[in-house]
Amino acid sequence: MKKRMTRILVSTLLAATVCAPLVTTNTVMAESAADPAPSITPDNANGKKILFDNTHAQTAGAADWVIDGGFSDYAQGLANEGYFIQELRKDTSITYEDLSGYDAFIIPEANVPFKVEEQDAIEQYVNDGGSVLFIADHYNADRNKNRWDAAEVFNGYRRGAYDDPAKGMDNEEKNSEAMQNVESSDWLADTFGVRFRYNAVGDVNATEIVPATESFGITEGVESVAMHAGATVAILDPEVAKGIVYLPEGLDSSDKWGSAVDQGVYEGGGVDEGAYVAIAKKGAGKAAFIGDSSAVEDATPKYKNEETGRTKTTYDGYKEQDDAALLLQLTDWLAEQEDYTTFAETGITLDEATSILDFEVPENSTEPQSEPWAEPSANYKWYDPSTFAKGSYGYDGEETDPPTEEAGYYLCIPDKIVANQELPLTIRLTGMEPNTTINNLKVGAYLTGGEQIGEFKEITSEWTGTYGYSNEFSVVTDENGNAVKNLVFRLKDGVKGAFNMRIKKGSSNIITQSCEAVEEATDNYPEIGTPVYSIIKPVDIKNGTVMTLTMQIKNLNPGQTLSDVRIGAYLTGGQQIGEFIEPGSNWTGNYGYSDYYSLTADAEGNITKTLLFQIDGSITGSANIRIKCGSDNVFTEAITIAE
């Protein structure tokens, strides 16, 4: 099997610039099983083909595990090695015919259970020489709130529901097509000699690596693999299954995932905890298993959250530690057919079977807390794509033109509101009396009951720590009766959930808008010093209008400096469509990247840079916005521009 220097190359890249990309988000139009599936054709084909599953809710919730989204780095890495990459996209069961033309089948975090005929198709495929990679996650990583997580889907049964796979479901769920011919079994153990455990280990680097001579070369050059809330694999039949990556010994309750519903860490780490990454031999084919999607994902999600419609945030786990090297070498092994049928025939050292706890026996399993882990939104049904939010995968509603704008006041709130952060706010006035000054305007934010929770200021002013309405301001309308006011604001620390934002003119209420503050998701951040990028911008970006955005760079060391940072907006094909300036600077009418900035982290390790921007007035529809650090593209996000 071919070896590579992936770890050295990735490490060198990170050492050369601390501007490696970490977080990005996308806004896209709807796609479903009716649309053509994406594929990647390699420049130098090796003659082998790999299929990625997207038929089992791989994009549910915060997941975006598709080859042109949150798994694109992995998919592109394989294409760079010569593999042809194809997504499996359909709304019916997986069949043997779907799989038979491919050398390996990758199943990222399935969140809908396999039907019996799908299990049979996968088993036949492997027996005939195909290979499968099962990518799971920690127990209760139930992305679509249907009570099934990926480990349970792969194992073949739900924890605490072995006697009834539809336990707790209402009649509509039970009778849905997704639940037909779903039967409980110990399928993974019976077929491949392994079973995913229910454990949930937090942020740990797996550093107990089986030597390459004992792993068919898969672990060549691999010293560490990152886990960010994951599970391990119990080796039940050592003749056909073997662990190759393990967590370190000495773990305790402090190392469990913060939301684990049981002890989280079962045996203190090490071999006794079970393998983080394992392999198996079955018939003429092979299988592999990894207990956390964090090691595979990247920071380029494609779709909106199917339940909420919100923008997703994913992380650059593929670039962490030696994750990329392991995954590419593991896939090379999977794609190579070999004659032996058990590991006992190869001369490698066989494992000892993993000792499991009584509640891990399928028939004895218990449900530590009622499922699902949270109630789904009232109108969301995991089995019915007609209820999915616009922009999510599977959404089958009609695309509509944006509403016609009427005269009035518009609060262009940012697409992400987190308390105690500097955030951009654009206030637009349209259809007013042309060339007129409008006085005595102010804006505030408050909770139900009236508590003021917002501080508003001019972009270049200082924060005062006083929460209440902004100072009064005036705007002057242009010849078309339009005007814009750009401010920044922050919410009182600790605020989350619903609140209201209001514009007043004197004592009169002009417009009130409902908003929501969310908590910052930092559980999967990499080690301190590796930047996490985001762009906070208006939900609705209007062309030809001066608006405000904020670049945020987090997770740095206090005082850490990033040089040659700039931002730009462009169409597919490269045409530059945006101008970005600092407040107080003059517009030039030239579209391109902003000036270069040298930015230094504050005492909390954060950088905030607020700029004014405007998009070419002739541009509407889809575009991209990007942060560059020197010549490196560190953050790219899809945007939609309104007229």
C-alpha positions in Angstrom: 0.0 0.0 0.0 1.3 3.5 -0.9 2.5 5.6 1.9 2.5 9.4 2.0 3.9 12.3 3.9 0.6 13.9 4.7 1.4 14.6 8.3 4.6 16.4 7.5 2.9 18.5 4.8 0.0 19.5 7.0 2.3 20.3 9.9 4.5 22.4 7.7 1.5 24.4 6.4 0.4 25.2 9.9 3.9 26.2 11.0 4.3 28.5 8.0 1.2 30.5 8.7 -1.2 30.6 11.7 -3.9 31.6 9.2 -5.0 28.0 8.4 -8.8 28.0 7.8 -10.9 26.7 10.7 -14.6 27.6 10.3 -16.8 28.5 7.4 -20.5 28.4 6.6 -22.5 28.3 3.5 -25.9 29.4 2.3 -27.3 27.4 -0.6 -30.5 26.7 -2.4 -32.4 23.5 -1.9 -31.2 20.2 -3.3 -32.8 16.8 -2.9 -32.6 13.2 -4.1 -34.2 14.3 -7.3 -31.2 16.5 -8.2 -28.0 15.1 -9.9 -25.5 13.7 -7.4 -22.1 15.4 -7.2 -18.9 13.6 -8.1 -15.1 14.4 -8.3 -13.1 13.3 -11.3 -9.3 13.0 -10.5 -6.7 14.6 -12.7 -4.7 11.4 -12.6 -7.0 8.4 -12.2 -5.8 5.3 -10.4 -8.8 3.3 -11.8 -10.6 3.0 -8.4 -13.9 4.4 -7.4 -15.3 5.4 -4.0 -19.0 6.0 -3.1 -20.2 8.2 -0.3 -23.6 7.6 1.2 -26.1 10.5 1.4 -29.2 8.4 1.8 -29.4 8.2 5.6 -29.7 11.8 6.9 -26.0 12.6 6.6 -26.9 16.3 6.6 -29.3 16.3 9.5 -28.9 18.8 12.3 -25.4 20.2 12.5 -24.0 17.5 10.3 -23.0 18.2 6.7 -21.1 15.0 5.8 -21.2 15.3 1.9 -18.4 15.4 -0.6 -19.0 19.0 -1.6 -19.7 20.2 2.0 -18.3 19.2 5.3 -16.4 16.1 4.0 -15.0 17.9 1.0 -11.4 17.9 2.2 -11.4 14.2 2.7 -13.1 13.6 -0.7 -10.7 15.9 -2.4 -7.8 14.3 -0.7 -8.9 11.0 -2.1 -9.4 12.5 -5.6 -5.8 13.9 -5.4 -4.7 10.3 -4.9 -6.5 9.3 -8.1 -9.8 8.0 -6.8 -13.1 8.8 -8.6 -15.5 10.1 -6.0 -19.3 9.8 -6.2 -22.2 10.6 -3.9 -25.0 8.1 -3.5 -28.1 10.2 -3.7 -31.6 8.5 -3.8 -34.7 8.3 -1.6 -35.1 4.5 -1.7 -33.1 1.7 -0.1 -29.5 0.9 -0.8 -29.1 -2.0 -3.1 -26.3 -4.3 -4.0 -26.4 -2.8 -7.5 -25.8 0.7 -6.1 -22.6 -0.5 -4.5 -21.1 -3.2 -6.7 -19.2 -1.0 -9.1 -17.2 0.7 -6.4 -14.1 -0.3 -4.5 -15.1 1.3 -1.2 -18.3 2.6 0.3 -18.0 5.4 2.9 -21.0 5.8 5.3 -20.7 9.0 7.3 -22.8 9.2 10.4 -26.1 7.5 9.3 -29.0 9.0 11.3 -31.8 6.9 9.8 -31.8 3.1 10.6 -30.8 0.6 7.9 -33.6 -1.6 6.6 -32.9 -5.4 6.7 -32.5 -5.4 2.9 -29.9 -2.6 3.2 -27.9 -4.6 5.7 -28.1 -7.6 3.4 -26.9 -5.5 0.4 -23.9 -4.2 2.3 -23.0 -7.7 3.6 -23.2 -9.1 0.1 -21.1 -6.3 -1.3 -18.3 -6.9 1.2 -18.4 -10.7 0.8 -17.9 -10.1 -2.9 -14.8 -7.9 -2.4 -16.1 -4.4 -1.6 -15.1 -2.5 1.5 -17.0 -0.2 3.9 -15.9 2.6 6.2 -18.4 3.2 9.1 -18.0 6.7 10.6 -19.9 7.0 13.8 -20.0 9.4 16.8 -20.7 9.4 20.5 -23.8 8.0 22.0 -26.9 10.3 21.6 -25.4 12.1 18.7 -28.9 12.0 17.3 -28.8 14.7 14.6 -32.4 14.6 13.5 -34.0 13.7 16.9 -35.4 10.4 15.7 -33.9 8.6 18.7 -31.3 6.8 16.5 -27.6 7.8 16.4 -25.0 6.5 14.0 -23.5 4.0 16.3 -27.0 2.5 16.9 -27.7 2.5 13.2 -24.5 0.7 12.5 -24.8 -1.7 15.4 -28.3 -2.7 14.3 -30.4 -1.7 17.4 -31.3 1.2 19.7 -29.9 1.3 23.2 -32.7 0.4 25.6 -35.1 -0.4 22.7 -33.8 -3.8 21.5 -37.4 -5.2 21.7 -38.9 -2.4 19.7 -36.9 -0.2 17.3 -39.7 2.3 17.1 -40.0 2.6 20.9 -41.4 6.1 21.9 -42.4 7.0 18.4 -45.9 8.2 17.5 -48.0 6.3 14.9 -47.0 8.7 12.1 -43.3 8.0 12.8 -43.8 4.3 13.2 -45.7 4.1 9.9 -43.3 6.3 7.9 -41.4 4.7 5.1 -38.1 5.3 7.0 -39.2 2.8 9.7 -40.5 0.0 7.4 -38.6 -3.3 7.6 -36.3 -2.0 10.4 -35.5 -4.9 12.8 -33.3 -5.0 15.8 -30.3 -7.2 15.6 -26.6 -7.4 16.6 -25.8 -6.9 12.9 -22.4 -5.2 13.1 -21.1 -7.7 15.6 -22.5 -10.7 13.7 -21.2 -9.4 10.4 -17.8 -7.8 11.2 -16.9 -8.9 14.8 -17.2 -5.4 16.3 -19.7 -3.2 18.1 -19.7 0.6 18.7 -19.8 1.3 22.5 -22.1 3.8 24.1 -19.3 5.8 25.6 -18.8 9.6 24.9 -15.2 10.8 25.4 -14.5 14.5 25.1 -11.5 16.3 23.6 -8.7 13.7 23.6 -5.9 13.0 21.2 -5.6 9.2 20.5 -1.9 8.6 20.8 -1.8 4.8 21.4 -1.1 3.8 17.8 -0.6 0.2 16.7 2.7 -0.1 14.7 2.5 0.0 10.9 3.9 -3.5 10.8 0.8 -4.7 12.7 -1.8 -2.6 10.8 -1.0 -3.4 7.2 0.8 -0.1 6.9 -2.3 2.0 7.7 -0.7 3.7 10.6 2.6 4.6 8.9 3.7 8.0 10.1 0.6 8.4 12.3 1.3 9.5 15.9 -1.9 11.1 17.0 -5.6 11.3 15.9 -8.0 13.9 17.3 -11.3 13.1 19.0 -13.9 15.7 20.0 -16.7 13.8 21.6 -16.6 10.3 20.2 -17.1 6.6 20.9 -14.9 3.6 20.7 -15.3 0.2 19.1 -15.4 -3.1 21.1 -13.4 -5.9 19.4 -15.6 -9.0 19.8 -14.0 -11.4 17.2 -10.3 -10.9 17.1 -9.8 -13.3 14.2 -11.6 -10.9 11.9 -11.4 -7.5 13.7 -8.5 -5.5 15.1 -8.0 -2.1 16.7 -5.4 0.1 15.3 -5.8 3.5 17.1 -6.5 3.8 20.8 -7.1 6.6 23.3 -4.4 7.2 26.0 -4.6 5.4 29.3 -5.4 7.3 32.5 -8.7 8.9 31.4 -11.3 9.6 34.0 -14.7 11.3 34.4 -13.1 14.7 33.6 -12.4 13.4 30.1 -15.9 12.6 29.2 -18.0 14.7 26.8 -19.8 17.4 28.8 -23.3 16.2 27.8 -22.6 12.4 28.3 -25.7 10.7 29.7 -23.8 8.0 31.6 -20.2 7.7 32.9 -18.9 8.6 29.4 -15.5 6.9 30.0 -15.9 3.2 30.6 -12.5 1.7 31.3 -10.1 4.6 31.8 -9.0 4.8 28.2 -6.3 2.6 26.6 -7.0 -0.7 25.0 -9.6 -1.6 27.6 -11.7 1.4 26.5 -12.0 -0.1 23.0 -10.4 1.1 19.7 -11.0 4.6 18.4 -10.2 3.2 14.9 -10.6 -0.5 14.0 -10.5 -2.7 10.9 -12.1 -6.0 9.9 -11.9 -8.7 7.2 -15.0 -10.2 5.8 -15.1 -12.6 2.9 -13.3 -11.1 -0.1 -13.8 -7.6 1.3 -12.9 -5.4 4.3 -14.4 -2.9 6.7 -13.2 -0.1 8.9 -14.7 1.8 11.8 -14.0 5.2 13.4 -15.8 6.5 16.5 -16.0 10.2 15.7 -16.9 12.3 12.6 -14.8 15.2 14.0 -11.6 13.6 12.6 -13.1 13.6 9.1 -15.0 16.9 8.9 -13.8 20.2 7.5 -15.0 23.8 7.8 -17.1 24.1 4.6 -20.7 23.1 5.3 -22.9 23.3 2.3 -26.5 23.2 3.6 -28.7 24.9 6.1 -30.0 23.0 9.2 -33.0 21.0 8.0 -34.9 21.6 11.3 -34.1 25.3 12.0 -32.9 26.7 8.7 -29.9 28.1 10.5 -26.4 28.3 9.1 -24.2 25.4 10.3 -20.8 25.6 11.8 -18.3 22.8 11.2 -14.6 22.5 12.0 -11.4 21.6 10.4 -10.8 18.2 12.1 -9.4 16.7 8.9 -6.4 19.0 9.3 -5.8 18.2 13.0 -3.1 15.9 14.2 -2.5 13.1 11.8 -6.1 12.7 10.9 -5.7 13.2 7.1 -2.8 10.7 6.8 -4.7 8.1 8.7 -7.9 8.5 6.7 -6.1 8.4 3.3 -4.0 5.4 4.2 -7.0 3.6 5.7 -9.0 4.2 2.5 -6.1 2.9 0.5 -6.1 -0.3 2.5 -9.9 -0.7 2.1 -9.7 -0.2 -1.7 -7.1 -2.9 -2.2 -8.5 -6.4 -2.5 -6.5 -9.2 -0.7 -7.0 -12.9 -0.6 -6.9 -13.7 3.1 -10.3 -14.0 4.8 -9.3 -13.6 8.5 -6.4 -11.8 10.2 -5.3 -15.1 11.7 -4.0 -16.0 8.2 -1.8 -12.9 8.0 0.7 -13.3 10.8 -0.2 -10.0 12.6 -0.8 -10.1 16.3 -4.4 -10.8 17.1 -6.2 -8.6 19.7 -7.9 -9.9 22.8 -11.6 -9.5 22.8 -12.8 -6.3 24.5 -14.5 -6.8 27.9 -17.9 -5.1 27.8 -20.3 -4.0 30.4 -23.6 -5.8 31.1 -25.7 -2.9 29.8 -23.8 -3.1 26.5 -25.3 -6.5 25.8 -28.0 -5.6 23.3 -30.9 -7.4 25.1 -29.8 -5.9 28.4 -29.2 -2.3 27.2 -30.9 0.5 29.0 -31.9 4.1 28.0 -30.2 6.4 30.6 -32.5 9.3 29.7 -35.7 9.7 27.7 -35.1 10.1 24.0 -34.9 12.2 21.9 -32.4 14.4 23.7 -34.4 17.5 22.8 -37.9 18.0 21.5 -37.9 18.7 17.7 -39.5 21.9 16.4 -43.2 21.8 16.2 -43.4 21.7 12.4 -40.3 19.5 11.8 -40.6 15.8 11.0 -37.4 14.0 10.5 -39.0 11.5 8.0 -40.9 14.1 5.9 -38.7 16.4 3.7 -41.7 18.6 3.0 -41.2 19.9 6.6 -37.5 20.7 6.1 -36.2 24.3 6.2 -35.4 26.1 3.0 -31.7 25.7 2.0 -31.4 22.3 3.7 -30.7 19.1 1.8 -34.0 17.4 1.0 -36.1 20.6 1.1 -38.7 20.1 -1.6 -40.7 23.4 -1.3 -40.8 25.9 -4.1 -38.1 28.6 -4.5 -39.8 32.0 -4.3 -38.7 35.4 -5.4 -37.7 37.8 -2.6 -40.5 40.0 -1.4 -40.9 43.3 -3.0 -39.5 46.0 -0.7 -41.9 48.6 0.5 -41.2 52.0 1.9 -40.1 51.9 5.5 -37.4 51.1 8.1 -35.4 47.9 8.0 -33.2 46.4 10.7 -30.6 44.4 9.0 -29.7 42.2 11.9 -26.5 40.0 11.8 -26.8 36.3 10.8 -25.4 35.2 14.2 -25.9 37.0 17.5 -23.8 35.9 20.5 -23.8 37.9 23.7 -20.8 40.1 24.7 -19.5 40.2 21.1 -19.1 43.2 18.9 -21.7 42.8 16.1 -22.6 44.8 13.0 -26.0 46.5 12.5 -27.2 48.2 9.4 -30.4 50.3 9.5 -32.0 51.1 6.1 -34.7 53.6 5.3 -36.4 53.3 1.9 -39.1 55.3 0.1 -38.8 58.4 2.3 -38.9 62.0 1.2 -35.8 62.6 -1.1 -33.0 64.8 0.1 -34.4 65.1 3.6 -32.8 64.9 7.1 -34.6 62.6 9.5 -33.7 63.3 13.1 -34.1 61.8 16.6 -33.7 58.2 15.7 -32.3 55.6 18.1 -32.2 51.8 18.5 -32.3 49.5 21.4 -32.6 45.8 22.4 -34.7 44.5 25.3 -36.1 41.4 26.8 -39.8 40.8 27.3 -40.6 42.8 30.4 -38.5 45.7 29.2 -35.0 45.0 30.5 -32.5 46.8 28.3 -29.7 44.3 27.2 -28.0 46.1 24.3 -25.2 48.7 24.0 -25.1 50.5 20.6 -22.4 52.8 19.3 -20.7 54.3 16.3 -18.2 51.9 14.8 -15.2 54.1 15.9 -16.5 55.0 19.3 -15.6 53.3 22.6 -17.8 51.0 24.6 -19.1 52.5 27.8 -20.7 49.4 29.5 -24.1 51.1 29.6 -27.1 49.2 28.3 -30.0 51.1 26.8 -31.0 52.9 23.6 -28.3 54.3 21.4 -27.6 58.0 21.3 -30.0 59.7 18.9 -28.8 60.0 15.3 -29.9 61.6 12.1 -29.8 60.3 8.5 -30.1 62.2 5.2 -32.0 60.5 2.4 -30.7 60.5 -1.2 -32.5 61.6 -4.3 -34.4 58.3 -4.2 -35.5 58.7 -0.6 -33.1 56.1 0.8 -30.7 56.3 3.7 -28.4 54.0 5.7 -27.0 54.1 9.2 -24.3 51.6 10.3 -23.6 50.9 13.9 -22.2 48.2 16.1 -23.8 46.7 19.1 -23.3 44.0 21.8 -25.6 42.2 24.1 -25.2 41.9 27.9 -23.1 38.9 28.8 -25.2 35.8 29.5 -28.1 36.8 27.3 -29.4 33.9 25.1 -32.7 33.1 23.5 -35.4 35.5 22.3 -35.2 39.3 22.5 -36.5 42.3 20.6 -34.7 45.1 18.8 -36.5 48.4 18.2 -36.1 51.6 16.3 -37.6 54.7 17.9 -38.1 58.3 16.6 -38.2 60.5 19.6 -40.8 58.7 21.8 -42.5 56.9 19.0 -41.9 53.2 18.3 -41.1 52.9 14.5 -40.3 49.2 14.1 -39.8 46.2 16.4 -38.1 43.0 15.3 -37.9 39.6 17.1 -34.3 38.3 17.3 -32.5 35.4 19.0 -29.2 35.2 20.7 -27.4 31.9 20.6 -24.5 30.3 22.5 -21.1 30.1 21.0 -20.3 26.5 20.1 -16.7 26.0 21.2 -16.6 22.3 22.1 -14.8 21.3 19.0 -12.3 24.2 18.8 -8.7 23.0 18.2 -5.8 23.7 20.5 -5.3 27.4 21.5 -3.3 29.3 19.0 -5.0 27.8 15.9 -7.4 30.5 14.6 -11.1 30.0 14.2 -12.6 32.4 11.6 -16.1 33.7 11.0 -17.7 36.7 9.3 -20.7 38.2 11.0 -22.8 40.0 8.4 -26.4 41.1 7.7 -28.9 38.3 7.1 -30.0 40.2 4.0 -27.2 41.6 1.9 -28.5 44.3 -0.5 -26.5 45.3 -3.5 -25.5 48.9 -4.0 -26.0 49.6 -0.3 -23.3 50.5 2.3 -23.5 47.9 5.1 -21.5 46.7 8.0 -19.8 43.3 8.7 -17.4 42.0 11.4 -14.5 39.7 10.9 -14.1 37.5 14.0 -10.9 35.5 14.7 -11.0 33.4 17.9 -9.0 30.8 19.8 -5.7 32.7 19.6 -3.1 33.3 22.3 -3.4 36.7 23.9 -1.2 39.1 21.9 -0.9 36.8 19.0 -0.7 38.7 15.7 -2.0 37.8 12.3 -0.5 39.7 9.4 -1.7 40.4 5.9 -5.4 39.7 6.6 -7.9 41.0 4.0 -11.5 40.3 2.9 -13.2 40.2 -0.5 -16.4 39.1 -2.3 -16.5 37.5 -5.7 -18.6 35.5 -8.1 -17.9 31.9 -9.2 -15.2 32.4 -11.8 -13.4 35.0 -9.8 -15.1 38.4 -10.7 -14.6 40.7 -7.7 -17.9 42.4 -6.7 -17.3 44.0 -3.3 -15.5 47.1 -1.9 -14.5 47.0 1.8 -13.2 50.0 3.7 -12.6 51.1 7.3 -15.1 53.7 8.8 -13.9 57.2 7.9 -12.2 56.1 4.7 -13.4 57.1 1.2 -15.1 54.8 -1.3 -13.1 54.4 -4.5 -15.6 52.5 -6.7 -13.0 49.8 -7.2 -14.1 46.2 -6.4 -11.5 43.9 -5.0 -10.0 42.7 -1.7 -9.7 45.2 1.2 -6.5 46.7 2.4 -4.1 44.3 4.3 -4.5 44.4 8.0 -2.2 43.4 10.8 -4.5 42.2 13.7 -3.6 41.4 17.3 -5.6 39.2 19.7 -6.9 40.8 22.9 -6.5 39.4 26.4 -9.2 36.7 25.7 -7.4 35.6 22.5 -10.0 37.2 20.1 -9.7 39.6 17.2 -12.6 41.7 16.0 -12.5 43.9 12.9 -15.6 45.8 11.7 -15.7 47.2 8.2 -18.1 48.9 5.9 -18.8 47.2 2.6 -20.9 47.4 -0.5 -21.7 45.0 -3.3 -21.8 46.0 -7.0 -25.3 47.3 -7.6 -25.6 45.2 -10.8 -25.1 41.9 -9.0 -27.8 39.7 -7.5 -28.0 36.0 -6.5 -25.2 33.7 -5.3 -21.7 34.8 -4.6 -18.9 34.2 -2.1 -17.1 36.1 0.6 -13.6 35.2 1.6 -10.9 36.0 4.2 -7.3 35.6 3.0 -4.2 35.6 5.2 -1.3 36.4 2.9 -1.9 34.2 -0.1 -3.9 31.5 1.8 -7.6 31.3 1.6 -8.6 30.8 5.3 -12.3 31.3 5.3 -14.9 31.1 2.4 -18.6 31.5 2.8 -21.5 31.5 0.3 -23.8 34.5 0.3 -27.0 35.6 -1.5 -27.3 39.1 -2.7 -30.7 40.8 -3.0 -31.6 43.6 -5.4 
